Amino acid sequence: MSAGTAAVDPWAVHRPGARDVGLMAVAVVGISFSGPLTALVTTSFLAIAFWRNAAGAALLVPVLLGRERGTLTGLRPRDLTTSVVAGLFLAAHFAAWLPSLSMTTVAASTALVTTTPIWTALAARVSGVQLPVQVWTGLALAVVGAALIAGVDVAVSLEALAGDGLALLGAICAAGYMLAGARARTRLATSAYSVVCYSTCAVVLAVAALVTTTPLAGFSARDWWLIAAITVCAQILGHTLLNLVLSTVGPTVVGLAVLLEVPGALLVALVLLQQTPPLLALPGLAAVVTGVALVVRAGRPPTPVEPVT
């Protein structure tokens, strides 16, 4: 494989196999619990983001040093650089998106932050990856569907406009996280990539908490249990399983899988919080599912040689 091909392939859209579909389904269920569980926690969003990343990295260290220890053979420090970059993008995503939730409407923030797959597709196209029209159609349909589910309402003020901008920046940073992750996964096992990425993100968030004097401890037992549940559901079953399939389906398909969190969280919130879904939830759900199906069907079959996992 030439250097040019290696630079493009990790960002291409690949049709997921049965194993990838199963892993992404579990991941979507996991991340769908993130929003509703976070809404139940009384501490700051920054503290939640720090602990889910720090604990997620710690939980994966035994896997890395045990079952996947052999994958560390021959690795050089520079091989970890892209994982560090992914962690910086992930921290920037949290730093931009979480404040937007209190500056603009939650609906608008959610709709804007779910534009992530659009940005991954644009980056892939600029890098030379040819994407069929069907992919762009599916992406647009899925994002519109997510906006319908979120029930976007427009708040006109300078603060709301700034919040919208932060949510959009959060989506772009999330795209950077996925794109860097796809590159990193061509060299690293899932556990190695995730440990470095999550640890980097946690360190940056800890510094942010220090600067903003946000407490990272002293919570109630209930909040600690909820943070533990968020870590297991959203970080381990969610992000880590998506990291596992990044190398075979590409960041755009993973971004679309994350988009399914919107209807998923809607169902979880209905059960846990008794929150009534918006009027446009059903047509929005149909649009998301149809859009995802269009992109998946348009993707080329994955290559038979799979990177280390």
TIKERO-77657 format. One record per residue (C-alpha): x, y, z. Coordinates in pm, whole numbers, plus 32768, in hexadecimal, padded with zeros to 4 digits. Example, Ala and Ser with C-alpha at 12.3 -4.5 7.8 and 13.67 -1.06 7.14 Angstrom:
REM TIKERO-77657
<c1 = 84CE&c2 = 7E3E&c3 = 830C>
<c1 = 8557&c2 = 7F96&c3 = 82CA>
END
This chain:
REM TIKERO-77657
<c1 = 8000&c2 = 8000&c3 = 8000>
<c1 = 8090&c2 = 8152&c3 = 7F9F>
<c1 = 80B8&c2 = 8276&c3 = 808A>
<c1 = 7FAD&c2 = 8335&c3 = 7FD4>
<c1 = 7EB3&c2 = 821C&c3 = 7FF2>
<c1 = 7EFE&c2 = 81EC&c3 = 8163>
<c1 = 7EB5&c2 = 835C&c3 = 819E>
<c1 = 7D5F&c2 = 8348&c3 = 80FA>
<c1 = 7CD6&c2 = 81EE&c3 = 814D>
<c1 = 7C9C&c2 = 8226&c3 = 82C4>
<c1 = 7BA4&c2 = 833B&c3 = 826E>
<c1 = 7AE6&c2 = 8283&c3 = 815F>
<c1 = 797E&c2 = 820D&c3 = 818A>
<c1 = 7974&c2 = 8092&c3 = 81AA>
<c1 = 7843&c2 = 7FB4&c3 = 81B9>
<c1 = 783C&c2 = 7F13&c3 = 8315>
<c1 = 7831&c2 = 7D99&c3 = 8331>
<c1 = 7750&c2 = 7CDB&c3 = 8421>
<c1 = 7852&c2 = 7CF1&c3 = 853B>
<c1 = 7876&c2 = 7E69&c3 = 8512>
<c1 = 76FD&c2 = 7E9C&c3 = 850A>
<c1 = 76D9&c2 = 7DD7&c3 = 864C>
<c1 = 77ED&c2 = 7E9A&c3 = 86FB>
<c1 = 775F&c2 = 7FE8&c3 = 8688>
<c1 = 7604&c2 = 7F82&c3 = 86FD>
<c1 = 7688&c2 = 7F3C&c3 = 885B>
<c1 = 774D&c2 = 8083&c3 = 8851>
<c1 = 7618&c2 = 814C&c3 = 87EF>
<c1 = 7556&c2 = 80B4&c3 = 8911>
<c1 = 7676&c2 = 8113&c3 = 89F7>
<c1 = 7695&c2 = 827E&c3 = 8989>
<c1 = 7519&c2 = 82A4&c3 = 8989>
<c1 = 7527&c2 = 828F&c3 = 8B05>
<c1 = 7625&c2 = 83AC&c3 = 8B18>
<c1 = 7538&c2 = 84D5&c3 = 8AFC>
<c1 = 7421&c2 = 8454&c3 = 8BDF>
<c1 = 7517&c2 = 83DB&c3 = 8CEA>
<c1 = 75DA&c2 = 8521&c3 = 8CD8>
<c1 = 7495&c2 = 85E0&c3 = 8D0F>
<c1 = 746D&c2 = 8528&c3 = 8E5A>
<c1 = 75C6&c2 = 858B&c3 = 8EDC>
<c1 = 75CF&c2 = 86C7&c3 = 8FB1>
<c1 = 7742&c2 = 8714&c3 = 8F83>
<c1 = 77E1&c2 = 87D4&c3 = 8E62>
<c1 = 77F6&c2 = 8756&c3 = 8CFD>
<c1 = 796F&c2 = 8790&c3 = 8D05>
<c1 = 7998&c2 = 86A6&c3 = 8E2E>
<c1 = 78C6&c2 = 859A&c3 = 8D83>
<c1 = 7996&c2 = 85B6&c3 = 8C45>
<c1 = 7ADA&c2 = 859F&c3 = 8D0E>
<c1 = 7A77&c2 = 846B&c3 = 8DD5>
<c1 = 79E1&c2 = 83A8&c3 = 8CB3>
<c1 = 7B26&c2 = 83D5&c3 = 8BEF>
<c1 = 7C12&c2 = 839A&c3 = 8D14>
<c1 = 7B53&c2 = 8266&c3 = 8D8A>
<c1 = 7B2A&c2 = 81E9&c3 = 8C26>
<c1 = 7CA2&c2 = 81F4&c3 = 8BF1>
<c1 = 7CE4&c2 = 8147&c3 = 8D40>
<c1 = 7BEE&c2 = 802F&c3 = 8CF4>
<c1 = 7C98&c2 = 7FE8&c3 = 8BA6>
<c1 = 7DFD&c2 = 7FD9&c3 = 8C2E>
<c1 = 7DD6&c2 = 7E6A&c3 = 8CA1>
<c1 = 7D5C&c2 = 7E0F&c3 = 8B43>
<c1 = 7E86&c2 = 7EBE&c3 = 8AA6>
<c1 = 7F86&c2 = 7E21&c3 = 8B90>
<c1 = 7EDE&c2 = 7CCE&c3 = 8B82>
<c1 = 7E31&c2 = 7C4B&c3 = 8A4A>
<c1 = 7EBB&c2 = 7D58&c3 = 895F>
<c1 = 8016&c2 = 7D81&c3 = 89F5>
<c1 = 80B7&c2 = 7CE4&c3 = 88C3>
<c1 = 8035&c2 = 7E01&c3 = 87E9>
<c1 = 8124&c2 = 7EF1&c3 = 889A>
<c1 = 8254&c2 = 7E41&c3 = 8807>
<c1 = 830E&c2 = 7F23&c3 = 8718>
<c1 = 823E&c2 = 8057&c3 = 8764>
<c1 = 82F8&c2 = 81A0&c3 = 876B>
<c1 = 8290&c2 = 82DC&c3 = 882B>
<c1 = 8239&c2 = 838B&c3 = 86E5>
<c1 = 813B&c2 = 8278&c3 = 869C>
<c1 = 8072&c2 = 8302&c3 = 87C0>
<c1 = 806D&c2 = 8467&c3 = 873D>
<c1 = 7F25&c2 = 8445&c3 = 867F>
<c1 = 7E80&c2 = 83AF&c3 = 87B4>
<c1 = 7EEC&c2 = 84E0&c3 = 887D>
<c1 = 7E5C&c2 = 85C1&c3 = 876C>
<c1 = 7D14&c2 = 84FE&c3 = 877F>
<c1 = 7D0E&c2 = 8534&c3 = 88F8>
<c1 = 7D46&c2 = 86AB&c3 = 88CC>
<c1 = 7C25&c2 = 86B9&c3 = 87D3>
<c1 = 7B47&c2 = 85F4&c3 = 88C3>
<c1 = 7B97&c2 = 86E5&c3 = 89DF>
<c1 = 7B52&c2 = 880D&c3 = 88F9>
<c1 = 7A05&c2 = 876C&c3 = 889C>
<c1 = 799B&c2 = 875C&c3 = 8A09>
<c1 = 7A25&c2 = 88B9&c3 = 8A52>
<c1 = 7960&c2 = 8952&c3 = 8932>
<c1 = 781C&c2 = 888E&c3 = 893A>
<c1 = 77D2&c2 = 8873&c3 = 8AB0>
<c1 = 77C9&c2 = 89EE&c3 = 8AEE>
<c1 = 76E7&c2 = 8A18&c3 = 89BF>
<c1 = 75D6&c2 = 8955&c3 = 8A73>
<c1 = 75A8&c2 = 8A77&c3 = 8B66>
<c1 = 75CE&c2 = 8B8B&c3 = 8A62>
<c1 = 74D8&c2 = 8B1C&c3 = 8959>
<c1 = 73B5&c2 = 8A2A&c3 = 895B>
<c1 = 740B&c2 = 88BE&c3 = 8997>
<c1 = 734D&c2 = 886C&c3 = 8857>
<c1 = 741F&c2 = 8958&c3 = 8782>
<c1 = 7562&c2 = 88E6&c3 = 8827>
<c1 = 750D&c2 = 8778&c3 = 87EE>
<c1 = 74AE&c2 = 87AF&c3 = 8683>
<c1 = 75EE&c2 = 886E&c3 = 8637>
<c1 = 76D8&c2 = 877F&c3 = 86E9>
<c1 = 7648&c2 = 865B&c3 = 8622>
<c1 = 76D0&c2 = 86ED&c3 = 84DD>
<c1 = 7817&c2 = 8633&c3 = 8525>
<c1 = 77F8&c2 = 8537&c3 = 8403>
<c1 = 77D3&c2 = 8658&c3 = 830E>
<c1 = 7928&c2 = 86DE&c3 = 837C>
<c1 = 79CF&c2 = 8589&c3 = 836E>
<c1 = 7948&c2 = 8559&c3 = 820E>
<c1 = 79C0&c2 = 86B2&c3 = 81A2>
<c1 = 7B1B&c2 = 866C&c3 = 822E>
<c1 = 7B23&c2 = 851D&c3 = 817E>
<c1 = 7ABC&c2 = 85BF&c3 = 8036>
<c1 = 7BC7&c2 = 86CF&c3 = 8055>
<c1 = 7CCC&c2 = 85C0&c3 = 8099>
<c1 = 7C74&c2 = 8517&c3 = 7F51>
<c1 = 7B6E&c2 = 8414&c3 = 7FB4>
<c1 = 7A5D&c2 = 83FC&c3 = 7EAD>
<c1 = 7905&c2 = 83EF&c3 = 7F51>
<c1 = 77CF&c2 = 8391&c3 = 7E84>
<c1 = 76A6&c2 = 847D&c3 = 7E70>
<c1 = 75E5&c2 = 837A&c3 = 7F38>
<c1 = 76CE&c2 = 83B6&c3 = 8060>
<c1 = 7691&c2 = 852D&c3 = 805F>
<c1 = 7519&c2 = 84F8&c3 = 803C>
<c1 = 7519&c2 = 8406&c3 = 815F>
<c1 = 75EA&c2 = 84ED&c3 = 8239>
<c1 = 7504&c2 = 8615&c3 = 81F9>
<c1 = 73CC&c2 = 8545&c3 = 823B>
<c1 = 7457&c2 = 84B7&c3 = 8380>
<c1 = 74C0&c2 = 860D&c3 = 8405>
<c1 = 736D&c2 = 86A5&c3 = 83B0>
<c1 = 72C6&c2 = 8580&c3 = 845C>
<c1 = 7396&c2 = 85BA&c3 = 8596>
<c1 = 7331&c2 = 8729&c3 = 8590>
<c1 = 71C1&c2 = 86C7&c3 = 857A>
<c1 = 71E6&c2 = 85DC&c3 = 86A2>
<c1 = 7297&c2 = 86E8&c3 = 876C>
<c1 = 7170&c2 = 87CC&c3 = 8725>
<c1 = 724D&c2 = 88F2&c3 = 86CC>
<c1 = 71CD&c2 = 8A41&c3 = 873C>
<c1 = 7279&c2 = 8B88&c3 = 86EE>
<c1 = 72EC&c2 = 8C6E&c3 = 8805>
<c1 = 7356&c2 = 8DC4&c3 = 8786>
<c1 = 745F&c2 = 8E67&c3 = 8861>
<c1 = 75D5&c2 = 8E9A&c3 = 885E>
<c1 = 7600&c2 = 8D93&c3 = 896C>
<c1 = 752D&c2 = 8C96&c3 = 88AC>
<c1 = 75F1&c2 = 8CE0&c3 = 876F>
<c1 = 7737&c2 = 8CA7&c3 = 882A>
<c1 = 76A9&c2 = 8B62&c3 = 88B6>
<c1 = 764A&c2 = 8AF0&c3 = 8759>
<c1 = 77AB&c2 = 8B3D&c3 = 86E4>
<c1 = 7841&c2 = 8A74&c3 = 8803>
<c1 = 775F&c2 = 894B&c3 = 87B5>
<c1 = 77CB&c2 = 8958&c3 = 864A>
<c1 = 7936&c2 = 896D&c3 = 86B8>
<c1 = 78F4&c2 = 883F&c3 = 8796>
<c1 = 787D&c2 = 877E&c3 = 8664>
<c1 = 79B4&c2 = 87DD&c3 = 859F>
<c1 = 7A95&c2 = 8775&c3 = 86C1>
<c1 = 79DA&c2 = 862B&c3 = 86DD>
<c1 = 7A1E&c2 = 85F7&c3 = 856B>
<c1 = 7B8F&c2 = 863B&c3 = 85AA>
<c1 = 7B87&c2 = 8539&c3 = 86C2>
<c1 = 7AF7&c2 = 8430&c3 = 85D9>
<c1 = 7BDB&c2 = 8484&c3 = 84B5>
<c1 = 7D13&c2 = 847B&c3 = 858F>
<c1 = 7C94&c2 = 833B&c3 = 862E>
<c1 = 7C69&c2 = 8294&c3 = 84DD>
<c1 = 7DD4&c2 = 82E6&c3 = 848B>
<c1 = 7E50&c2 = 826F&c3 = 85DE>
<c1 = 7D95&c2 = 8125&c3 = 85C4>
<c1 = 7E5E&c2 = 80C2&c3 = 848F>
<c1 = 7F8B&c2 = 8098&c3 = 8577>
<c1 = 7EFC&c2 = 805D&c3 = 86D2>
<c1 = 7E1A&c2 = 7F5F&c3 = 8779>
<c1 = 7CD0&c2 = 7FE4&c3 = 87FE>
<c1 = 7D43&c2 = 7FDD&c3 = 8969>
<c1 = 7E8D&c2 = 8090&c3 = 8923>
<c1 = 7DE2&c2 = 81A0&c3 = 8858>
<c1 = 7CC8&c2 = 81CD&c3 = 8953>
<c1 = 7DAD&c2 = 81DA&c3 = 8A84>
<c1 = 7E87&c2 = 82E9&c3 = 89EA>
<c1 = 7D5E&c2 = 83AC&c3 = 895E>
<c1 = 7C8A&c2 = 83A1&c3 = 8A9B>
<c1 = 7DB6&c2 = 83EF&c3 = 8B7A>
<c1 = 7E11&c2 = 851E&c3 = 8AA7>
<c1 = 7CAA&c2 = 8598&c3 = 8AB1>
<c1 = 7C98&c2 = 8567&c3 = 8C2C>
<c1 = 7DDC&c2 = 8629&c3 = 8C67>
<c1 = 7D61&c2 = 874F&c3 = 8B97>
<c1 = 7C0F&c2 = 874E&c3 = 8C48>
<c1 = 7CBE&c2 = 8741&c3 = 8D9C>
<c1 = 7D85&c2 = 8878&c3 = 8D3E>
<c1 = 7C43&c2 = 8920&c3 = 8CCB>
<c1 = 7B9E&c2 = 88C7&c3 = 8E18>
<c1 = 7CC9&c2 = 8959&c3 = 8ED3>
<c1 = 7CBB&c2 = 8A9D&c3 = 8E0B>
<c1 = 7B43&c2 = 8AC2&c3 = 8E38>
<c1 = 7B4E&c2 = 8A4B&c3 = 8FA6>
<c1 = 7A58&c2 = 8935&c3 = 8F54>
<c1 = 7A5A&c2 = 8827&c3 = 9065>
<c1 = 7AAA&c2 = 86C5&c3 = 8FF2>
<c1 = 7A51&c2 = 861B&c3 = 913B>
<c1 = 796C&c2 = 863A&c3 = 9268>
<c1 = 7838&c2 = 85B4&c3 = 91B6>
<c1 = 7719&c2 = 84F1&c3 = 924E>
<c1 = 771A&c2 = 8374&c3 = 923D>
<c1 = 75FA&c2 = 838A&c3 = 9146>
<c1 = 76C4&c2 = 8466&c3 = 905A>
<c1 = 77F1&c2 = 837E&c3 = 906E>
<c1 = 7717&c2 = 8253&c3 = 9011>
<c1 = 7681&c2 = 8316&c3 = 8EED>
<c1 = 77DD&c2 = 837A&c3 = 8E74>
<c1 = 7843&c2 = 820B&c3 = 8E89>
<c1 = 7712&c2 = 81AB&c3 = 8DB9>
<c1 = 7764&c2 = 82B8&c3 = 8CB7>
<c1 = 78C9&c2 = 8237&c3 = 8CA3>
<c1 = 785F&c2 = 80D0&c3 = 8C66>
<c1 = 7744&c2 = 8122&c3 = 8B74>
<c1 = 77C3&c2 = 824F&c3 = 8AB1>
<c1 = 793C&c2 = 822D&c3 = 8ACC>
<c1 = 7984&c2 = 80B6&c3 = 8AD0>
<c1 = 785A&c2 = 8025&c3 = 8A14>
<c1 = 782B&c2 = 8161&c3 = 8945>
<c1 = 796B&c2 = 8215&c3 = 88E0>
<c1 = 7A54&c2 = 80EB&c3 = 8905>
<c1 = 7985&c2 = 8003&c3 = 8829>
<c1 = 796B&c2 = 8119&c3 = 8727>
<c1 = 7AE7&c2 = 813C&c3 = 873A>
<c1 = 7AFA&c2 = 7FC8&c3 = 86F1>
<c1 = 7A3C&c2 = 7FE7&c3 = 85A6>
<c1 = 7ADE&c2 = 8130&c3 = 853B>
<c1 = 7BEB&c2 = 8078&c3 = 8478>
<c1 = 7AF3&c2 = 7FAC&c3 = 83AD>
<c1 = 79CA&c2 = 8091&c3 = 8367>
<c1 = 7A69&c2 = 81EC&c3 = 836E>
<c1 = 7A1D&c2 = 8327&c3 = 843A>
<c1 = 78ED&c2 = 8395&c3 = 836E>
<c1 = 782F&c2 = 8253&c3 = 83B1>
<c1 = 7892&c2 = 8264&c3 = 8520>
<c1 = 7819&c2 = 83CD&c3 = 8529>
<c1 = 76CC&c2 = 835B&c3 = 84A0>
<c1 = 76BA&c2 = 824A&c3 = 85A7>
<c1 = 76E9&c2 = 8358&c3 = 86AF>
<c1 = 75CB&c2 = 8414&c3 = 860A>
<c1 = 74E8&c2 = 82F3&c3 = 866B>
<c1 = 7522&c2 = 8360&c3 = 87D4>
<c1 = 741C&c2 = 846F&c3 = 879B>
<c1 = 72F1&c2 = 8383&c3 = 876E>
<c1 = 7391&c2 = 828D&c3 = 8860>
<c1 = 73A9&c2 = 8391&c3 = 8974>
<c1 = 7242&c2 = 83F3&c3 = 892A>
<c1 = 71CC&c2 = 8293&c3 = 897D>
<c1 = 72A8&c2 = 827A&c3 = 8AB4>
<c1 = 722C&c2 = 83CE&c3 = 8B2F>
<c1 = 70C6&c2 = 835A&c3 = 8AF9>
<c1 = 7101&c2 = 822E&c3 = 8BDC>
<c1 = 71EB&c2 = 82C3&c3 = 8CE4>
<c1 = 7175&c2 = 842B&c3 = 8CF2>
<c1 = 7010&c2 = 840C&c3 = 8C6E>
<c1 = 705D&c2 = 851C&c3 = 8B70>
<c1 = 6F63&c2 = 852D&c3 = 8A56>
<c1 = 7006&c2 = 8521&c3 = 88FC>
<c1 = 6FCE&c2 = 8649&c3 = 8811>
<c1 = 6EBF&c2 = 8640&c3 = 8708>
<c1 = 6FB7&c2 = 860D&c3 = 85ED>
<c1 = 706F&c2 = 84ED&c3 = 8696>
<c1 = 6FE1&c2 = 83D8&c3 = 85B9>
<c1 = 7021&c2 = 847D&c3 = 8466>
<c1 = 7174&c2 = 84EB&c3 = 84EB>
<c1 = 71C7&c2 = 8387&c3 = 8550>
<c1 = 715F&c2 = 830B&c3 = 83F6>
<c1 = 7240&c2 = 8410&c3 = 8353>
<c1 = 736C&c2 = 83B2&c3 = 842C>
<c1 = 7347&c2 = 823D&c3 = 83EC>
<c1 = 7311&c2 = 8274&c3 = 8277>
<c1 = 743F&c2 = 835A&c3 = 8262>
<c1 = 751F&c2 = 8263&c3 = 8318>
<c1 = 74A7&c2 = 814A&c3 = 8234>
<c1 = 74F7&c2 = 8218&c3 = 80FD>
<c1 = 765A&c2 = 825E&c3 = 8170>
<c1 = 769C&c2 = 80F7&c3 = 81DA>
<c1 = 761B&c2 = 806B&c3 = 8090>
<c1 = 76ED&c2 = 8163&c3 = 7FCD>
<c1 = 782F&c2 = 8104&c3 = 807F>
<c1 = 7920&c2 = 8017&c3 = 7FDA>
<c1 = 7959&c2 = 7EC3&c3 = 807C>
<c1 = 7A6C&c2 = 7EC1&c3 = 8186>
<c1 = 7BC4&c2 = 7E47&c3 = 8122>
<c1 = 7C0C&c2 = 7CDC&c3 = 817E>
<c1 = 7D44&c2 = 7D39&c3 = 8246>
<c1 = 7CD6&c2 = 7DC3&c3 = 8393>
<c1 = 7DBA&c2 = 7E9D&c3 = 846D>
<c1 = 7E27&c2 = 7E21&c3 = 85C4>
<c1 = 7D0E&c2 = 7E22&c3 = 86C5>
END
